[in-house]
Amino acid sequence: MLMVKVFGKQGCELCKNTVHKFQFFLERWGLADGVEVEFLDMGTPEGLAEAMMHDASAVPTTVILNEAGEEQARWEGAVPPSSEFKPIIAGESA
């Protein structure tokens, strides 16, 4: 299963929009069952530790990991465009 990790902070509108955008498009494309979307709050010790493991310092940082936990894509400080993440999530050739 693919994993989308959104590193951010509570109250961050870009972070909230990023999570909602992934959830919306995954449902729209019929891919929600094969992709997990997780928000990690960098204001907590657990979220900060996970962010450090993924070298995430900008808010938001979005990382897509494959089934083996390898990074497939990354966006920092912005909401990713759906045109950029759809090929990765849908397994299409870019």
PyRosetta script that sets phi, psi and omega in degrees:
from pyrosetta import init, pose_from_sequence

init()
pose = pose_from_sequence("MLMVKVFGKQGCELCKNTVHKFQFFLERWGLADGVEVEFLDMGTPEGLAEAMMHDASAVPTTVILNEAGEEQARWEGAVPPSSEFKPIIAGESA")
pose.set_psi(1, 133.9)
pose.set_omega(1, 175.0)
pose.set_phi(2, -71.5)
pose.set_psi(2, 152.0)
pose.set_omega(2, 179.4)
pose.set_phi(3, -127.8)
pose.set_psi(3, 129.8)
pose.set_omega(3, 173.0)
pose.set_phi(4, -108.7)
pose.set_psi(4, 117.9)
pose.set_omega(4, 178.2)
pose.set_phi(5, -108.9)
pose.set_psi(5, 125.1)
pose.set_omega(5, 177.5)
pose.set_phi(6, -112.1)
pose.set_psi(6, 112.4)
pose.set_omega(6, 178.8)
pose.set_phi(7, -94.1)
pose.set_psi(7, 126.4)
pose.set_omega(7, -178.3)
pose.set_phi(8, -163.1)
pose.set_psi(8, -159.9)
pose.set_omega(8, 179.3)
pose.set_phi(9, -134.9)
pose.set_psi(9, 151.2)
pose.set_omega(9, 176.6)
pose.set_phi(10, -58.6)
pose.set_psi(10, 140.2)
pose.set_omega(10, 179.3)
pose.set_phi(11, 86.0)
pose.set_psi(11, -4.1)
pose.set_omega(11, 179.0)
pose.set_phi(12, -83.8)
pose.set_psi(12, 114.1)
pose.set_omega(12, -178.5)
pose.set_phi(13, -66.7)
pose.set_psi(13, -37.4)
pose.set_omega(13, 177.9)
pose.set_phi(14, -62.6)
pose.set_psi(14, -39.3)
pose.set_omega(14, 179.9)
pose.set_phi(15, -64.3)
pose.set_psi(15, -48.1)
pose.set_omega(15, 179.2)
pose.set_phi(16, -60.5)
pose.set_psi(16, -44.4)
pose.set_omega(16, 179.2)
pose.set_phi(17, -63.8)
pose.set_psi(17, -36.4)
pose.set_omega(17, 179.5)
pose.set_phi(18, -63.6)
pose.set_psi(18, -48.7)
pose.set_omega(18, 179.5)
pose.set_phi(19, -60.0)
pose.set_psi(19, -47.9)
pose.set_omega(19, -179.2)
pose.set_phi(20, -63.2)
pose.set_psi(20, -38.4)
pose.set_omega(20, -179.6)
pose.set_phi(21, -63.8)
pose.set_psi(21, -45.7)
pose.set_omega(21, 178.0)
pose.set_phi(22, -62.4)
pose.set_psi(22, -45.3)
pose.set_omega(22, -179.7)
pose.set_phi(23, -61.1)
pose.set_psi(23, -43.7)
pose.set_omega(23, -179.9)
pose.set_phi(24, -60.9)
pose.set_psi(24, -51.6)
pose.set_omega(24, -175.9)
pose.set_phi(25, -70.8)
pose.set_psi(25, -33.8)
pose.set_omega(25, 177.0)
pose.set_phi(26, -62.9)
pose.set_psi(26, -41.3)
pose.set_omega(26, 176.1)
pose.set_phi(27, -65.1)
pose.set_psi(27, -46.1)
pose.set_omega(27, -177.7)
pose.set_phi(28, -60.9)
pose.set_psi(28, -39.5)
pose.set_omega(28, -178.4)
pose.set_phi(29, -86.6)
pose.set_psi(29, -1.9)
pose.set_omega(29, -179.4)
pose.set_phi(30, 71.2)
pose.set_psi(30, 28.9)
pose.set_omega(30, -176.2)
pose.set_phi(31, -114.5)
pose.set_psi(31, 7.6)
pose.set_omega(31, -173.9)
pose.set_phi(32, -62.4)
pose.set_psi(32, -31.1)
pose.set_omega(32, -177.9)
pose.set_phi(33, -72.9)
pose.set_psi(33, -19.3)
pose.set_omega(33, -176.9)
pose.set_phi(34, -103.1)
pose.set_psi(34, 3.1)
pose.set_omega(34, -176.1)
pose.set_phi(35, -137.2)
pose.set_psi(35, 130.3)
pose.set_omega(35, 175.4)
pose.set_phi(36, -101.5)
pose.set_psi(36, 132.3)
pose.set_omega(36, 177.4)
pose.set_phi(37, -109.8)
pose.set_psi(37, 125.0)
pose.set_omega(37, -177.2)
pose.set_phi(38, -128.5)
pose.set_psi(38, 129.7)
pose.set_omega(38, 173.8)
pose.set_phi(39, -96.7)
pose.set_psi(39, 129.4)
pose.set_omega(39, 178.7)
pose.set_phi(40, -118.1)
pose.set_psi(40, 116.6)
pose.set_omega(40, -177.2)
pose.set_phi(41, -80.5)
pose.set_psi(41, 112.1)
pose.set_omega(41, -179.3)
pose.set_phi(42, -72.6)
pose.set_psi(42, -2.7)
pose.set_omega(42, 175.3)
pose.set_phi(43, -86.7)
pose.set_psi(43, -2.2)
pose.set_omega(43, 177.5)
pose.set_phi(44, -111.3)
pose.set_psi(44, 154.7)
pose.set_omega(44, 178.1)
pose.set_phi(45, -58.9)
pose.set_psi(45, -39.5)
pose.set_omega(45, -179.6)
pose.set_phi(46, -66.7)
pose.set_psi(46, -45.4)
pose.set_omega(46, 179.5)
pose.set_phi(47, -64.8)
pose.set_psi(47, -39.7)
pose.set_omega(47, 178.9)
pose.set_phi(48, -66.6)
pose.set_psi(48, -40.2)
pose.set_omega(48, 178.7)
pose.set_phi(49, -62.9)
pose.set_psi(49, -44.0)
pose.set_omega(49, 178.4)
pose.set_phi(50, -64.2)
pose.set_psi(50, -40.2)
pose.set_omega(50, 178.3)
pose.set_phi(51, -61.5)
pose.set_psi(51, -40.8)
pose.set_omega(51, 179.4)
pose.set_phi(52, -64.2)
pose.set_psi(52, -37.0)
pose.set_omega(52, 179.1)
pose.set_phi(53, -64.7)
pose.set_psi(53, -27.0)
pose.set_omega(53, -178.3)
pose.set_phi(54, -107.2)
pose.set_psi(54, 12.3)
pose.set_omega(54, 177.8)
pose.set_phi(55, 54.0)
pose.set_psi(55, 43.1)
pose.set_omega(55, -179.7)
pose.set_phi(56, -101.6)
pose.set_psi(56, 118.1)
pose.set_omega(56, 177.9)
pose.set_phi(57, -124.1)
pose.set_psi(57, -30.3)
pose.set_omega(57, 178.6)
pose.set_phi(58, -78.2)
pose.set_psi(58, 151.6)
pose.set_omega(58, 179.0)
pose.set_phi(59, -116.8)
pose.set_psi(59, 123.0)
pose.set_omega(59, -7.8)
pose.set_phi(60, -83.7)
pose.set_psi(60, 156.0)
pose.set_omega(60, 167.0)
pose.set_phi(61, -118.0)
pose.set_psi(61, 128.3)
pose.set_omega(61, -179.9)
pose.set_phi(62, -115.6)
pose.set_psi(62, 129.2)
pose.set_omega(62, -178.9)
pose.set_phi(63, -127.7)
pose.set_psi(63, 132.5)
pose.set_omega(63, 173.2)
pose.set_phi(64, -105.8)
pose.set_psi(64, 125.9)
pose.set_omega(64, 179.9)
pose.set_phi(65, -114.0)
pose.set_psi(65, 141.2)
pose.set_omega(65, 176.8)
pose.set_phi(66, -81.5)
pose.set_psi(66, -175.8)
pose.set_omega(66, -176.9)
pose.set_phi(67, -60.7)
pose.set_psi(67, -27.3)
pose.set_omega(67, 179.7)
pose.set_phi(68, -87.4)
pose.set_psi(68, 1.1)
pose.set_omega(68, -179.4)
pose.set_phi(69, 82.3)
pose.set_psi(69, 13.8)
pose.set_omega(69, 179.7)
pose.set_phi(70, -89.8)
pose.set_psi(70, 138.3)
pose.set_omega(70, -179.3)
pose.set_phi(71, -68.5)
pose.set_psi(71, 128.3)
pose.set_omega(71, 178.7)
pose.set_phi(72, -105.3)
pose.set_psi(72, -27.5)
pose.set_omega(72, -179.3)
pose.set_phi(73, -162.5)
pose.set_psi(73, 158.8)
pose.set_omega(73, -178.7)
pose.set_phi(74, -152.7)
pose.set_psi(74, 141.2)
pose.set_omega(74, 173.4)
pose.set_phi(75, -134.3)
pose.set_psi(75, 139.1)
pose.set_omega(75, -178.0)
pose.set_phi(76, -127.2)
pose.set_psi(76, 130.3)
pose.set_omega(76, 173.6)
pose.set_phi(77, 75.1)
pose.set_psi(77, 13.4)
pose.set_omega(77, -178.8)
pose.set_phi(78, -156.1)
pose.set_psi(78, 161.5)
pose.set_omega(78, 174.4)
pose.set_phi(79, -80.7)
pose.set_psi(79, 124.0)
pose.set_omega(79, -178.0)
pose.set_phi(80, -65.7)
pose.set_psi(80, 139.3)
pose.set_omega(80, 174.8)
pose.set_phi(81, -69.5)
pose.set_psi(81, 138.7)
pose.set_omega(81, -179.6)
pose.set_phi(82, -61.3)
pose.set_psi(82, -29.8)
pose.set_omega(82, 179.2)
pose.set_phi(83, -65.9)
pose.set_psi(83, -22.4)
pose.set_omega(83, 178.5)
pose.set_phi(84, -87.8)
pose.set_psi(84, -35.3)
pose.set_omega(84, -176.8)
pose.set_phi(85, -92.9)
pose.set_psi(85, -18.1)
pose.set_omega(85, 179.8)
pose.set_phi(86, -60.2)
pose.set_psi(86, -46.4)
pose.set_omega(86, -178.9)
pose.set_phi(87, -60.5)
pose.set_psi(87, -33.4)
pose.set_omega(87, -178.8)
pose.set_phi(88, -72.5)
pose.set_psi(88, -46.7)
pose.set_omega(88, -177.2)
pose.set_phi(89, -70.9)
pose.set_psi(89, -38.8)
pose.set_omega(89, -177.3)
pose.set_phi(90, -85.1)
pose.set_psi(90, -4.7)
pose.set_omega(90, 179.5)
pose.set_phi(91, 71.6)
pose.set_psi(91, 27.2)
pose.set_omega(91, -179.8)
pose.set_phi(92, -89.0)
pose.set_psi(92, 157.7)
pose.set_omega(92, 173.3)
pose.set_phi(93, -75.2)
pose.set_psi(93, 134.3)
pose.set_omega(93, -179.2)
pose.set_phi(94, -77.1)
pose.dump_pdb("model.pdb")
